[in-house]
Amino acid sequence: MIYMDFIEDFGEFVAERIPTTKYWVEDLAVSLLGVALGRRRFIPTSIGRLRMNVWHIYIGPSGLGYKTVPMKDYILEILNEMSQIANEDLILPSSFSYEGLVEYMAKHSNEGMIIRDEVSTLFKEPTSKTYSSEMIEFMSQLYDGTIQKRFTRKAKLDYVASCYVVFVGATTPYLYEVLDEEVFVQGLGNRILFDFWKGELKKFSGNELFYDQTEDLKREEKLKGYASKLVKLRNSKPYIFVPDPDAANILAEFKVKCEQKAYELYSRDSRNLIATYLARSAEMAIKLSALKMVSRLWEIMPESDIDTLMFISEDAEWAVNKVDRHISNFRQLLNDWGRNSKEEEITTSRRQKMMILDFLRSRPHKIASQGEILSELGLKKSQRFYELMATLEEEGKVEKIFGKEEIEKLPSEVKYKYTREGRGRFPVIYRLIE
């Protein structure tokens, strides 16, 4: 009997009907397998137990990219059917506050998939900077599978000891307008595998564009068939996945290569975003290797009576190639994000420099600490802020005062204020030069 590879079969099935990027369909197939496997399955490694939840975001133009249709008409339908068969809700809320989702998980389901149609709204900076930071941290915890204790808006402590979340999201390039560096600095962006619309277009014939009832029923039955088999997979016995020696060597070499490159980039610039993405890439490859194995064995795993399954070199090679593509895509994302915002950054930087100078001009002795500047102007510590202040120094408009000897030279009331403010430590201070 010939068994089908789930990722390949699902990809062919969707590609016959929707002209979307093949990699997006591959991402969705991988995500469905991740939901089916659930939290109880893992890969034992020296860096901890890795579970098979992966997060994907697809970026493409509205209308042309066919981002939403595969999620809405395929993934949601399969998950709905799986939820009914398994009698558990495998679809998590797509819009939420972190308080609301904690409450939901505590009372309902703490496993499943979040499907976000316009994911840029998730990264859009809320009014409160604190809330924005907390949401980014919370999303990282969802990926990692452990949510810290939180008091909810009802002043009640809801504690979800563990969770298992698979995430798929789609967005237009509008994402670049709202994306903040903090998404990557805090680590959320490094947990996401990005794919892009590659400009594929399909010429439809009349028969391809419109379905008769028979064809539509075939599609519905196929989706139900997927759901039924995925639930059987979910209920199967194997729960530990390990590599064979060849696969282990491939993944170990990939980890060394990624971490060596990350170290080189980090040594040159501790805020290099690609370095942090590379540092997590081997983890992604290990997870994907196991998922590819499951994709090959998904129809026969329910028949297995053993606890442990082994993934092979072909699985590892597929995973490494996939992660290499996502690393390349991450570089493209950073380039597109920078190119898209370059003109806006120039305008914003000029405005912020004027605000800083005006603020210093209004201060006693034309002096303010870094913390006062950040607080007064609603800015935050970031590479951009440091570059802004460095530019003002280079232009001869401000002077940076740092260290005990320099601060001792300041007027006594200023010296006392900043020594006290730092509780004996000496903060970074800037003085206007005019």
C-alpha positions as CSV (number, residue, x, y, z in Angstrom):
1,M,0.0,0.0,0.0
2,I,1.3,3.4,-0.9
3,Y,0.9,6.1,1.8
4,M,0.8,9.8,0.9
5,D,3.0,12.5,2.3
6,F,0.6,14.9,4.0
7,I,2.5,18.1,3.2
8,E,2.9,17.2,-0.5
9,D,-0.7,15.9,-0.9
10,F,-2.3,18.9,0.8
11,G,-0.1,21.2,-1.3
12,E,-1.1,19.6,-4.5
13,F,-4.8,19.6,-3.5
14,V,-4.8,23.4,-2.7
15,A,-2.6,24.3,-5.7
16,E,-5.1,22.8,-8.1
17,R,-7.7,25.3,-6.8
18,I,-6.0,28.4,-5.4
19,P,-3.1,30.3,-7.2
20,T,-1.3,31.1,-4.0
21,T,2.4,30.6,-3.3
22,K,3.3,27.0,-2.8
23,Y,5.4,27.8,0.2
24,W,2.4,29.3,2.0
25,V,0.4,26.1,1.4
26,E,3.4,24.2,2.8
27,D,3.4,26.4,5.9
28,L,-0.3,25.7,6.4
29,A,0.2,22.0,6.0
30,V,3.0,22.0,8.6
31,S,0.9,24.0,10.9
32,L,-2.0,21.5,10.7
33,L,0.4,18.7,11.6
34,G,1.6,20.8,14.5
35,V,-2.0,21.1,15.9
36,A,-2.6,17.4,15.4
37,L,0.5,16.4,17.4
38,G,-0.3,18.6,20.4
39,R,1.7,19.4,23.5
40,R,2.4,15.8,24.7
41,R,4.8,15.0,21.9
42,F,8.3,16.3,22.0
43,I,11.9,16.0,20.8
44,P,14.4,15.5,23.6
45,T,17.5,17.7,23.2
46,S,20.3,19.2,25.2
47,I,18.4,22.6,24.9
48,G,15.2,21.1,26.4
49,R,12.2,19.4,25.1
50,L,11.1,20.8,21.7
51,R,7.5,20.6,20.8
52,M,6.2,20.8,17.2
53,N,4.4,24.2,17.3
54,V,5.7,26.5,14.6
55,W,4.6,30.0,13.7
56,H,4.3,31.3,10.2
57,I,3.4,34.7,8.7
58,Y,2.8,35.2,4.9
59,I,3.2,38.7,3.4
60,G,1.6,39.5,0.1
61,P,-0.5,42.0,-1.7
62,S,-4.2,42.2,-1.1
63,G,-6.2,40.4,-3.7
64,L,-3.2,39.0,-5.7
65,G,-1.6,37.0,-2.9
66,Y,-4.5,34.7,-2.1
67,K,-3.5,34.8,1.5
68,T,-6.9,34.4,3.2
69,V,-8.7,31.8,1.1
70,P,-6.5,28.8,2.1
71,M,-6.9,29.8,5.8
72,K,-10.6,30.4,5.7
73,D,-11.8,27.7,3.2
74,Y,-9.3,25.0,4.1
75,I,-7.5,25.3,7.4
76,L,-10.6,26.6,9.3
77,E,-12.8,23.9,7.9
78,I,-10.4,21.1,8.7
79,L,-9.9,22.4,12.3
80,N,-13.6,22.8,12.8
81,E,-14.1,19.2,11.7
82,M,-11.2,18.0,13.8
83,S,-12.7,19.8,16.8
84,Q,-16.1,18.1,16.4
85,I,-14.5,14.6,16.0
86,A,-12.1,15.0,18.9
87,N,-14.6,16.9,21.0
88,E,-12.1,19.6,21.9
89,D,-11.8,23.2,20.6
90,L,-8.6,23.4,18.5
91,I,-9.3,26.9,17.2
92,L,-8.1,29.6,19.6
93,P,-9.4,33.2,19.5
94,S,-7.9,35.2,16.7
95,S,-8.4,38.6,18.3
96,F,-7.7,39.0,22.0
97,S,-6.1,41.0,24.8
98,Y,-3.6,39.0,26.8
99,E,-5.9,39.1,29.8
100,G,-8.8,37.8,27.8
101,L,-6.8,34.9,26.3
102,V,-5.4,33.9,29.7
103,E,-9.0,33.7,30.9
104,Y,-10.1,31.7,27.9
105,M,-7.2,29.2,28.2
106,A,-7.9,28.8,32.0
107,K,-11.5,28.1,31.4
108,H,-11.7,26.4,27.9
109,S,-8.8,25.2,25.8
110,N,-5.1,25.8,26.1
111,E,-4.1,24.0,22.9
112,G,-4.8,24.8,19.3
113,M,-4.2,27.3,16.4
114,I,-4.5,31.0,16.3
115,I,-5.4,32.1,12.7
116,R,-4.9,35.8,12.1
117,D,-6.1,37.2,8.8
118,E,-4.5,40.7,9.0
119,V,-1.6,40.2,11.4
120,S,-0.3,43.7,11.1
121,T,-3.0,44.8,13.6
122,L,-1.3,42.6,16.1
123,F,2.0,44.6,15.8
124,K,0.3,47.9,15.5
125,E,1.5,49.9,18.4
126,P,-1.2,50.4,21.0
127,T,-1.7,53.7,22.9
128,S,0.1,52.4,25.9
129,K,3.8,51.6,25.4
130,T,3.7,49.3,28.4
131,Y,0.8,47.3,27.0
132,S,2.6,46.9,23.7
133,S,5.7,45.5,25.4
134,E,3.6,43.2,27.6
135,M,1.7,41.9,24.5
136,I,4.9,41.1,22.7
137,E,6.2,39.3,25.8
138,F,3.0,37.4,26.1
139,M,3.0,36.3,22.5
140,S,6.6,34.9,23.1
141,Q,5.3,33.0,26.1
142,L,2.5,31.5,24.0
143,Y,5.1,30.2,21.6
144,D,7.3,28.9,24.4
145,G,4.3,27.1,26.0
146,T,4.5,28.6,29.5
147,I,2.4,31.6,30.6
148,Q,3.4,33.4,33.7
149,K,0.8,34.0,36.4
150,R,-1.3,37.1,35.6
151,F,-4.0,39.1,37.2
152,T,-6.8,39.5,34.7
153,R,-9.0,42.5,34.3
154,K,-11.5,40.9,36.7
155,A,-8.8,41.2,39.4
156,K,-8.6,37.5,39.5
157,L,-5.4,35.4,39.2
158,D,-5.8,33.1,36.3
159,Y,-2.9,30.7,35.9
160,V,-2.3,28.6,32.8
161,A,0.6,26.3,33.7
162,S,1.2,25.4,30.1
163,C,-0.2,25.9,26.7
164,Y,0.5,24.8,23.1
165,V,-0.1,27.3,20.4
166,V,0.4,27.1,16.6
167,F,0.1,30.4,14.8
168,V,-0.6,31.3,11.2
169,G,-1.1,34.8,10.0
170,A,-1.2,36.8,6.8
171,T,-0.7,40.4,6.1
172,T,-0.1,42.9,3.3
173,P,3.1,45.0,3.2
174,Y,1.3,47.5,5.4
175,L,3.0,45.5,8.1
176,Y,6.2,47.6,7.4
177,E,4.3,50.8,8.4
178,V,3.5,49.5,11.9
179,L,6.3,47.1,12.7
180,D,8.4,48.2,15.6
181,E,12.0,47.1,16.4
182,E,10.8,46.0,19.8
183,V,9.0,43.0,18.1
184,F,12.5,41.6,17.3
185,V,14.5,42.9,20.3
186,Q,12.1,41.2,22.7
187,G,12.3,38.0,20.7
188,L,8.8,37.5,19.2
189,G,10.0,38.2,15.6
190,N,12.7,35.6,16.0
191,R,10.2,32.9,16.7
192,I,8.3,33.4,13.4
193,L,9.0,31.9,9.9
194,F,8.2,34.4,7.2
195,D,7.2,33.7,3.6
196,F,6.4,36.1,0.7
197,W,4.2,36.2,-2.3
198,K,6.5,35.6,-5.2
199,G,4.4,37.2,-8.0
200,E,2.8,33.9,-9.2
201,L,-0.2,34.5,-11.4
202,K,-2.6,31.8,-12.8
203,K,-4.6,32.0,-16.0
204,F,-8.0,30.6,-15.2
205,S,-10.2,28.8,-17.7
206,G,-13.9,28.9,-17.2
207,N,-13.9,25.3,-15.8
208,E,-11.1,26.2,-13.4
209,L,-12.7,29.3,-12.1
210,F,-16.2,27.9,-11.4
211,Y,-17.1,24.6,-9.7
212,D,-20.1,22.5,-10.3
213,Q,-21.7,20.9,-7.2
214,T,-19.9,17.6,-7.7
215,E,-16.5,19.2,-7.6
216,D,-17.4,21.3,-4.6
217,L,-18.6,18.2,-2.7
218,K,-15.3,16.5,-3.6
219,R,-13.4,19.3,-2.0
220,E,-15.6,19.1,1.1
221,E,-15.2,15.3,1.4
222,K,-11.4,15.7,1.0
223,L,-11.2,18.2,3.8
224,K,-13.3,15.9,6.1
225,G,-11.0,13.0,5.2
226,Y,-7.9,15.1,6.2
227,A,-9.6,16.0,9.5
228,S,-10.5,12.4,10.3
229,K,-7.0,11.2,9.7
230,L,-5.4,14.1,11.6
231,V,-7.6,13.2,14.7
232,K,-6.4,9.6,14.5
233,L,-2.9,10.9,14.3
234,R,-3.6,13.1,17.4
235,N,-4.7,10.0,19.3
236,S,-1.9,7.8,18.2
237,K,0.7,6.3,20.6
238,P,4.1,7.6,19.5
239,Y,5.1,10.7,21.4
240,I,8.9,10.9,21.4
241,F,10.7,11.8,18.2
242,V,14.5,11.4,17.8
243,P,16.9,11.7,14.9
244,D,18.9,8.8,13.4
245,P,22.7,9.4,13.4
246,D,22.8,11.0,10.0
247,A,19.9,13.4,10.7
248,A,21.5,14.3,14.1
249,N,24.8,15.2,12.3
250,I,23.0,17.3,9.7
251,L,21.1,19.2,12.4
252,A,24.2,19.6,14.6
253,E,26.2,21.0,11.7
254,F,23.4,23.4,10.9
255,K,23.3,24.6,14.5
256,V,27.0,25.2,14.6
257,K,26.9,27.1,11.3
258,C,24.0,29.3,12.4
259,E,25.4,30.1,15.8
260,Q,28.9,30.8,14.4
261,K,27.5,33.3,12.0
262,A,25.2,34.8,14.7
263,Y,28.3,35.2,16.9
264,E,30.2,37.0,14.2
265,L,27.3,39.4,13.6
266,Y,26.7,39.9,17.3
267,S,30.4,40.6,17.9
268,R,30.2,43.4,15.3
269,D,26.9,44.8,16.5
270,S,25.1,43.6,19.6
271,R,21.8,44.8,18.2
272,N,22.0,43.0,14.9
273,L,18.6,41.5,14.3
274,I,19.8,38.8,11.9
275,A,22.1,37.5,14.6
276,T,19.2,36.8,17.0
277,Y,17.2,35.2,14.2
278,L,20.1,32.9,13.2
279,A,20.6,31.9,16.9
280,R,17.1,30.3,17.0
281,S,17.2,28.8,13.5
282,A,18.5,25.4,14.5
283,E,15.6,25.0,16.9
284,M,13.2,25.6,14.0
285,A,15.1,23.0,11.8
286,I,14.8,20.3,14.5
287,K,11.1,20.9,14.9
288,L,10.5,20.8,11.2
289,S,12.6,17.6,10.8
290,A,10.2,15.8,13.1
291,L,7.2,17.4,11.4
292,K,8.4,16.2,8.0
293,M,8.8,12.7,9.4
294,V,5.2,12.8,10.7
295,S,4.1,14.1,7.3
296,R,5.5,10.8,5.8
297,L,4.1,8.6,8.5
298,W,0.8,10.3,9.4
299,E,-1.4,7.6,8.0
300,I,0.4,4.7,9.7
301,M,1.3,6.3,13.0
302,P,-2.2,5.4,14.4
303,E,-1.3,1.7,13.8
304,S,2.0,2.0,15.8
305,D,2.3,0.5,19.2
306,I,5.7,2.0,20.0
307,D,6.5,5.2,21.9
308,T,9.4,6.5,19.9
309,L,9.8,7.3,16.2
310,M,13.0,8.3,14.4
311,F,13.4,11.0,11.7
312,I,16.0,10.5,9.0
313,S,18.5,12.5,7.0
314,E,16.0,13.3,4.2
315,D,13.7,14.9,6.8
316,A,16.6,16.9,8.2
317,E,17.7,18.1,4.8
318,W,14.2,19.2,3.9
319,A,13.9,21.1,7.2
320,V,17.3,22.8,6.8
321,N,16.4,23.9,3.3
322,K,13.1,25.3,4.6
323,V,14.8,27.2,7.4
324,D,17.5,28.5,5.0
325,R,14.6,29.9,2.9
326,H,13.1,31.6,6.0
327,I,16.4,33.1,6.9
328,S,16.7,34.6,3.5
329,N,13.1,35.8,3.8
330,F,13.9,37.4,7.1
331,R,16.7,39.4,5.5
332,Q,14.3,40.5,2.8
333,L,11.8,41.6,5.5
334,L,14.4,43.7,7.2
335,N,15.4,45.2,3.9
336,D,11.9,45.9,2.8
337,W,11.0,47.3,6.2
338,G,14.0,49.7,6.2
339,R,13.4,50.8,2.5
340,N,9.8,51.4,3.1
341,S,10.3,53.5,6.2
342,K,13.5,55.4,5.1
343,E,11.9,58.6,4.1
344,E,9.6,58.6,7.1
345,E,12.5,57.9,9.4
346,I,14.4,61.0,8.0
347,T,11.4,63.2,8.7
348,T,10.8,61.6,12.1
349,S,14.5,61.9,13.0
350,R,14.5,65.6,12.2
351,R,11.4,66.2,14.3
352,Q,12.8,64.2,17.2
353,K,16.1,66.0,17.1
354,M,14.3,69.4,17.3
355,M,12.2,68.1,20.2
356,I,15.3,67.0,22.1
357,L,17.1,70.3,21.5
358,D,14.0,72.3,22.6
359,F,13.7,70.2,25.7
360,L,17.3,70.7,26.7
361,R,17.0,74.4,26.0
362,S,14.1,74.5,28.5
363,R,16.1,72.8,31.3
364,P,18.1,74.4,34.1
365,H,21.7,74.7,32.8
366,K,20.4,73.1,29.6
367,I,21.1,69.7,31.0
368,A,19.0,66.5,31.2
369,S,19.6,62.8,31.8
370,Q,18.9,60.2,29.2
371,G,16.0,58.9,31.3
372,E,14.4,62.4,31.4
373,I,14.7,62.8,27.7
374,L,13.1,59.4,27.1
375,S,10.3,60.1,29.6
376,E,9.5,63.6,28.6
377,L,9.4,63.0,24.8
378,G,7.7,59.6,25.0
379,L,10.7,57.8,23.4
380,K,12.2,54.5,24.3
381,K,15.6,53.0,24.5
382,S,16.5,51.6,21.1
383,Q,19.2,51.5,18.6
384,R,17.4,54.4,16.8
385,F,17.5,56.6,19.9
386,Y,21.3,55.9,20.5
387,E,21.9,56.8,16.8
388,L,19.9,60.0,17.2
389,M,21.9,61.2,20.2
390,A,25.2,60.2,18.5
391,T,24.2,62.3,15.5
392,L,23.5,65.3,17.7
393,E,26.9,64.8,19.3
394,E,28.6,64.6,15.8
395,E,26.8,67.8,14.7
396,G,28.2,69.6,17.8
397,K,24.7,70.3,19.2
398,V,24.9,68.3,22.4
399,E,27.6,67.1,24.7
400,K,27.5,63.7,26.4
401,I,28.5,63.7,30.1
402,F,29.2,60.3,31.6
403,G,31.1,59.0,34.6
404,K,32.0,60.3,38.0
405,E,34.8,62.7,37.0
406,E,32.7,64.5,34.3
407,I,29.6,64.8,36.5
408,E,31.7,66.1,39.4
409,K,32.4,69.2,37.2
410,L,28.7,70.1,37.0
411,P,27.1,72.8,39.1
412,S,26.5,71.5,42.6
413,E,22.7,71.3,42.5
414,V,22.8,69.4,39.2
415,K,25.5,67.1,40.5
416,Y,23.5,66.4,43.6
417,K,20.3,65.8,41.7
418,Y,21.7,63.2,39.3
419,T,23.8,61.4,41.9
420,R,20.7,61.1,44.1
421,E,18.6,60.1,41.1
422,G,21.0,57.3,40.3
423,R,21.2,56.2,44.0
424,G,25.0,56.6,43.9
425,R,25.3,55.6,40.3
426,F,26.0,58.2,37.6
427,P,23.5,58.4,34.7
428,V,24.2,59.4,31.2
429,I,23.6,63.2,30.9
430,Y,23.4,65.4,27.9
431,R,24.1,69.2,27.7
432,L,23.0,71.5,25.0
433,I,25.8,73.3,23.2
434,E,24.9,76.7,21.9
